[in-house]
Amino acid sequence: MKLDTLLVHVGRDPERFEGLVNAPVTRASTILHPDMASFNAAASNKHGVPYYGRYGTSISKLLGAACAELDGAAGAVLFPSGLAAIAGTLAALLRPGAHLLMVDSVYAPVRELCEKVLQPQGVAVTFYPPHAGAGIADLLRPETQVVYCEAPGSHTFEMQDVPAIGKAAAARGIPVVIDNTWATSYFFKPLQHGADIAIQAATKYLVGHSDAMLGVATCSEKWLPVLQRSTALQGNSVSADDCYLALRGMRTLAVRLRQHYAGAMKVASWLQGRPQVARVLYPPLTQGPDRALWERDFTGATGLFGVELDPACEPHVEAFVDGLQLFGIGVSWGGYESLVLPSHVRRSLPAASTGPLVRFHIGLEDPDDLIADLAAGFERMP
Ligand SMILES: Cc1ncc(COP(=O)(O)O)c(C=O)c1O
């Protein structure tokens, strides 16, 4: 089955739900069992059959199964947000005394998680350069327990050679975890490219309408019980309503992403020609290794990219952003609407981008309208 077809058909079960096209929202805490034998059977297999709301109900199980199928994974574990998926996955994998290799271009709250939670708990963290590739082997220590990737990186959009990192880590039996929120399962399949666990903030493109928080981790057979056990015992639970919204978002993911991609290409290409723009940070349009890695491993790009402005623009960035009519100012991305945000990047290693950075999310609007809005913004920059 082709991916577009799969997105329409996975995670549905009309025969089970009186012919309903969409699986109903199954809100629950207590689940009643007809007798002790069935209660005991459910208790011994909490992840398989409904037992108690915290372990999931039919709608969350359908969503999990759908996410797993899209990634070609053995299974999926759901979390109440993308960050919870990252924190929960790391908590499941890291033991006291562990060493974690964390990409330096990681989403900022994950950097904070490392510095404010993991390091005080005794986990040693090394921030490694996003372009480490096979050179990651030199950074592995006997106590390294996780290699964490994010491609492209937050705000600076460096790509990573995930297969090379996967090969080096696999040779030492170390799991590779990747944040695949930008590409989604639609444009990149991490588990087929050397990663062991793929995380998505489903909050972004999967939900797609800026109205629910959700995270998902998909993984191979080896890691599924590890993630399930740890996640359940940390009390993570997802709302049935939000699972419904994610399944609903899944139905239109392909058409939305194609439009995000086309719109972003048009707007980013236009930005590339502005005198105020030093560089566009969008894997399909950058030169050198980032573009080559994207072309080799990904089948498309989504609506999020950055621009590095000329340093002389620094004092005028707020005037540019404040007057934009079609770009909302706010965190997150992946919804149907366009967004803009100046980026304040913190890195442990020297960053490739030095000028003022602005991040754009290109929504489903007509790109010509977005370009006109941006052109007026540049007029406000003396
Ligand atoms: C790359 C990336 N990963 C993870 C997250 C966290 O997702 P959530 O906001 O659902 O916690 C974000 C949020 O912006 C993100 O940009």
PDBQT file of the ligand as one rigid body, heavy atoms in Angstrom, charges set to zero:
ROOT
HETATM    1  C1  LIG A 401      11.732  19.759  17.067  1.00  0.00    +0.000 C 
HETATM    2  C2  LIG A 401      10.774  19.709  18.205  1.00  0.00    +0.000 A 
HETATM    3  N1  LIG A 401      10.708  18.606  18.956  1.00  0.00    +0.000 NA
HETATM    4  C3  LIG A 401       9.867  18.512  20.000  1.00  0.00    +0.000 A 
HETATM    5  C4  LIG A 401       9.030  19.546  20.335  1.00  0.00    +0.000 A 
HETATM    6  C5  LIG A 401       8.170  19.430  21.551  1.00  0.00    +0.000 C 
HETATM    7  O1  LIG A 401       6.850  19.111  21.237  1.00  0.00    +0.000 OA
HETATM    8  P1  LIG A 401       5.660  19.536  22.209  1.00  0.00    +0.000 P 
HETATM    9  O2  LIG A 401       5.498  21.005  22.055  1.00  0.00    +0.000 OA
HETATM   10  O3  LIG A 401       4.524  18.710  21.738  1.00  0.00    +0.000 OA
HETATM   11  O4  LIG A 401       6.086  19.166  23.599  1.00  0.00    +0.000 OA
HETATM   12  C6  LIG A 401       9.046  20.719  19.579  1.00  0.00    +0.000 A 
HETATM   13  C7  LIG A 401       8.144  21.838  19.909  1.00  0.00    +0.000 C 
HETATM   14  O5  LIG A 401       8.247  22.927  19.379  1.00  0.00    +0.000 OA
HETATM   15  C8  LIG A 401       9.936  20.798  18.490  1.00  0.00    +0.000 A 
HETATM   16  O6  LIG A 401      10.036  21.925  17.741  1.00  0.00    +0.000 OA
ENDROOT
TORSDOF 0
